């Protein structure tokens, strides 16, 4: 009548559970995405992401310093230009005085090599049409013309002190084009965290508010279809062949299968991005008293690590690093 096997034995006390826990979550595994906005006098909370702010340069420095003190592995910076500074070419992304490049210099000045400073290398925050690239006269996103802009953007970001660039626009050949340009300019040590498998996701919704995006239409001609997995493996292989130093899967929680497969085959470190909508879902449910916020946050991050992420980008990075 007695079960031969009793897996519950190893779950009985916190000490037993701690002894046999397979997955670790440490501050260094977490990267904090941050937004720096031009033309605001005080930090502005993003209404669909309670607790996440568009920063001024001063509040960016302070929040970044706090995150680094808490032990996070790095920072990923996004720029939010003034609406009137956006144009069809996304010129603000390339301008050394554009807000993202100014923000990168502020971080580099404040923190130097004490953390890893990453930059979003994509035009959507800077284009008036909101797409990740420049458009053909017919309104399609022009892959190869966009690569020329990415190269210029990458050089400006390297010049501003970024350690790792994060090409996130899903243009074909973006990693190789950026690698070639960085090397030719002498930035052989500046690396790329390539958004290799990036899906067209409804869960990016709150991010659009975060960066004041004016996107009309969708990104389905360049971001991946949620129905596909082989396509991701191909994207990962191509990015690695083009010189990616790390690859990323994004979003995280709806794509843990892709993350596991990527981690199993990738010779380079793998990151996953727990995106805005994932943050907002947990935050909203917790605000309603429907789930235990802190437990849900830790469970979500642990599951992303368990699925194979070496590094997790999460808006909770600074807070969770503090808990750990
Ligand atoms: C593109 C970019 C996006 C995000 C990160 N980089 C937006 C998009 O692809 O639509 C989304 C991040 C998030 O939702 O938290 N620059």
Boltz pocket constraint, residues with backbone or C-beta under 6 A from the ligand:
constraints:
  - pocket:
      binder: B
      contacts: [[A, 120], [A, 122], [A, 123], [A, 124], [A, 125], [A, 132], [A, 168], [A, 169], [A, 203], [A, 204], [A, 205], [A, 206], [A, 207], [A, 219], [A, 274], [A, 275], [A, 276], [A, 277]]
      max_distance: 6.0
